[in-house]
Amino acid sequence: IVDRHTHVMPNPTGGMTSVVSGFKISTIEVYNTAGSLVMTFKINANIGAIDVTKLPSGTYILRIHTTHGATPQRLVKS
């Protein structure tokens, strides 16, 4: 259910991106393709902006924790 209510945009991004959910977002974790946690953001709202400008270009997995569970979303940093 969470996947249909949670969106990451723009994707791909150059740095700033928004995460929008039908549920309250508590935390967004950013993982690299090796599975290492590289950033964490506390949100506490249905919409959150995250800044990944300091990360190298590549593909990342966002683990978005909401009041209805957690969902992974792919993010491409250009």
TORMIKOL-192544 format. One line per field, with one value per residue: residue number from 1; residue in three letters; x negated, y negated, z negated of N, C-alpha, C in turn. Coordinates in Angstrom, 3 decimals. Layout:
BEGIN
k = NUM:...
r = ALA:...
n.xx = X:...
n.yy = Y:...
n.zz = Z:...
ca.xx = X:...
ca.yy = Y:...
ca.zz = Z:...
c.xx = X:...
c.yy = Y:...
c.zz = Z:...
END
This chain:
BEGIN
k = 1:2:3:4:5:6:7:8:9:10:11:12:13:14:15:16:17:18:19:20:21:22:23:24:25:26:27:28:29:30:31:32:33:34:35:36:37:38:39:40:41:42:43:44:45:46:47:48:49:50:51:52:53:54:55:56:57:58:59:60:61:62:63:64:65:66:67:68:69:70:71:72:73:74:75:76:77:78
r = ILE:VAL:ASP:ARG:HIS:THR:HIS:VAL:MET:PRO:ASN:PRO:THR:GLY:GLY:MET:THR:SER:VAL:VAL:SER:GLY:PHE:LYS:ILE:SER:THR:ILE:GLU:VAL:TYR:ASN:THR:ALA:GLY:SER:LEU:VAL:MET:THR:PHE:LYS:ILE:ASN:ALA:ASN:ILE:GLY:ALA:ILE:ASP:VAL:THR:LYS:LEU:PRO:SER:GLY:THR:TYR:ILE:LEU:ARG:ILE:HIS:THR:THR:HIS:GLY:ALA:THR:PRO:GLN:ARG:LEU:VAL:LYS:SER
n.xx = -0.825:-1.940:-3.720:-2.111:-1.381:-3.541:-5.944:-8.844:-10.334:-11.993:-13.171:-15.463:-17.729:-19.574:-20.342:-18.491:-15.516:-12.098:-10.029:-6.953:-4.084:-1.081:-0.885:-2.139:-5.496:-8.259:-11.054:-13.735:-15.963:-19.046:-20.627:-23.571:-24.450:-25.874:-24.695:-25.211:-24.409:-24.143:-23.068:-20.697:-17.445:-15.247:-11.798:-8.839:-6.327:-3.982:-5.206:-8.508:-11.662:-14.759:-18.303:-20.678:-23.005:-25.704:-26.371:-27.998:-27.420:-25.063:-23.173:-20.793:-19.144:-16.236:-14.945:-11.941:-10.308:-7.112:-3.943:-2.575:-4.343:-7.408:-8.983:-10.921:-12.478:-13.818:-16.449:-17.999:-20.966:-22.220
n.yy = 1.195:-1.272:-1.930:-2.901:-5.362:-6.969:-9.144:-10.201:-13.110:-15.714:-13.061:-11.704:-13.657:-16.694:-17.482:-18.651:-17.121:-16.094:-14.287:-12.836:-11.775:-9.927:-9.347:-10.164:-11.004:-9.815:-9.300:-9.393:-7.337:-7.128:-4.974:-3.622:-1.759:0.384:0.965:-0.491:-2.816:-6.190:-8.722:-10.336:-11.580:-13.423:-13.872:-14.151:-14.873:-14.997:-15.719:-16.056:-17.626:-16.703:-16.971:-15.987:-16.871:-16.684:-14.085:-11.684:-11.318:-8.860:-5.843:-5.496:-4.117:-4.997:-4.621:-4.937:-5.807:-5.593:-6.288:-4.034:-1.971:-0.996:-1.872:-1.131:-3.309:-4.137:-6.393:-8.541:-10.244:-12.855
n.zz = 0.000:-0.754:1.335:3.447:2.520:2.079:3.346:5.181:6.258:8.096:10.165:12.112:10.002:9.379:6.946:4.873:3.792:3.544:1.295:1.255:-0.429:-1.113:-3.674:-6.971:-7.021:-8.762:-8.812:-6.433:-4.919:-3.231:-1.073:0.427:3.442:2.506:0.189:-2.079:-4.623:-3.933:-4.403:-6.596:-7.140:-9.149:-9.113:-9.736:-8.576:-5.776:-3.467:-2.405:-1.965:-0.640:-0.614:1.506:2.598:1.880:2.324:4.457:8.023:9.067:8.350:5.801:2.930:1.355:-1.809:-3.012:-5.823:-7.122:-8.772:-8.111:-7.660:-5.984:-2.900:-0.011:2.355:5.489:6.262:8.518:8.743:10.508
ca.xx = 0.000:-2.775:-4.316:-1.187:-1.125:-4.803:-6.593:-10.085:-10.429:-12.291:-14.010:-16.724:-17.903:-20.925:-20.653:-17.297:-14.385:-10.988:-9.353:-5.561:-3.389:0.255:-1.056:-3.147:-6.860:-9.054:-12.480:-14.173:-17.350:-19.620:-21.621:-24.231:-24.169:-26.554:-23.865:-25.656:-23.635:-24.995:-22.413:-19.399:-16.688:-14.037:-10.835:-7.674:-5.292:-3.639:-6.099:-9.825:-12.709:-16.063:-19.402:-21.699:-24.029:-27.058:-26.607:-28.451:-26.405:-24.836:-21.856:-20.639:-17.860:-15.654:-14.046:-11.043:-9.534:-5.877:-3.079:-2.035:-5.427:-8.555:-9.031:-12.114:-12.297:-15.100:-16.753:-19.192:-21.622:-22.982
ca.yy = 0.000:-2.460:-2.247:-3.674:-6.650:-7.642:-9.525:-10.965:-13.946:-15.122:-11.876:-12.001:-14.966:-17.232:-17.758:-18.721:-16.330:-16.054:-13.015:-13.124:-10.554:-10.050:-9.066:-10.995:-10.480:-10.075:-9.278:-8.930:-6.874:-7.030:-3.903:-3.476:-0.449:1.415:1.211:-1.300:-4.015:-7.362:-9.917:-10.156:-12.823:-13.390:-14.679:-14.407:-15.526:-14.221:-16.161:-16.394:-17.924:-16.189:-17.538:-14.972:-17.527:-16.274:-12.701:-11.529:-10.862:-7.423:-5.360:-5.323:-3.597:-5.713:-3.823:-5.967:-5.287:-6.342:-5.735:-2.764:-1.074:-1.550:-1.495:-1.572:-4.021:-4.369:-7.775:-8.712:-11.537:-13.141
ca.zz = 0.000:-0.880:2.632:4.273:1.891:1.811:4.603:5.102:7.454:9.389:10.161:11.430:9.385:9.288:5.548:4.013:4.255:2.589:1.060:0.937:-0.801:-1.668:-5.100:-7.633:-6.897:-9.959:-8.508:-5.126:-4.943:-1.889:-0.991:1.724:4.042:1.711:-0.982:-3.217:-4.936:-3.692:-4.944:-7.249:-7.275:-9.977:-8.374:-10.573:-7.771:-4.579:-2.401:-2.912:-0.987:-1.044:0.156:1.760:3.416:1.483:2.727:5.838:8.970:9.027:7.956:4.362:2.467:0.223:-2.649:-3.526:-6.957:-7.336:-9.812:-7.622:-7.324:-5.248:-1.499:0.700:3.622:6.154:6.579:9.343:8.546:11.726
c.xx = -0.865:-3.334:-3.411:-0.961:-2.387:-5.540:-7.832:-10.194:-11.219:-13.246:-14.262:-16.795:-19.366:-21.318:-19.449:-16.190:-13.328:-10.440:-7.961:-4.862:-1.982:0.242:-2.137:-4.510:-7.620:-10.538:-12.699:-15.650:-17.813:-20.738:-22.274:-23.971:-24.895:-25.767:-24.270:-24.767:-24.543:-24.398:-21.102:-18.751:-15.474:-13.038:-9.642:-6.582:-4.980:-4.525:-7.437:-10.792:-14.023:-17.119:-20.500:-22.839:-25.435:-27.378:-27.136:-27.290:-26.283:-23.414:-21.851:-19.265:-17.432:-14.757:-13.202:-10.156:-8.324:-5.086:-2.479:-3.123:-6.531:-8.524:-10.353:-11.729:-13.688:-15.245:-18.034:-19.695:-22.504:-24.132
c.yy = -1.253:-2.878:-3.118:-5.084:-7.475:-7.887:-10.376:-11.774:-15.217:-13.943:-11.481:-13.450:-15.388:-17.512:-17.754:-17.877:-16.310:-14.643:-13.359:-11.808:-10.874:-9.806:-9.980:-10.300:-10.813:-10.212:-8.829:-8.569:-6.722:-5.993:-3.914:-2.062:0.698:1.739:0.433:-2.527:-5.228:-8.661:-9.520:-11.525:-12.573:-14.332:-15.095:-15.221:-14.632:-14.572:-16.531:-16.664:-17.377:-16.729:-16.486:-15.546:-17.028:-14.836:-12.650:-11.074:-9.342:-7.107:-5.086:-4.737:-4.430:-4.741:-4.843:-5.343:-6.188:-5.694:-4.391:-1.807:-1.783:-1.040:-1.943:-2.277:-4.261:-5.860:-7.823:-10.133:-11.781:-14.097
c.zz = 0.000:0.481:3.497:3.739:1.663:3.122:4.335:6.391:7.186:9.235:11.607:10.928:9.434:7.849:4.641:4.627:3.163:2.491:0.564:0.645:-1.282:-3.164:-5.668:-7.552:-8.172:-9.623:-7.069:-5.257:-3.498:-1.929:0.380:2.248:3.331:0.445:-2.219:-3.381:-4.780:-4.230:-5.613:-7.415:-8.155:-9.336:-9.238:-9.853:-6.569:-3.381:-3.027:-1.780:-1.515:-0.085:0.292:2.615:3.106:1.885:4.157:6.736:8.898:8.618:6.460:4.067:1.266:-0.521:-3.397:-4.593:-7.178:-8.464:-9.394:-7.171:-6.566:-3.815:-0.885:1.999:4.197:6.457:7.393:9.149:9.762:11.454
END
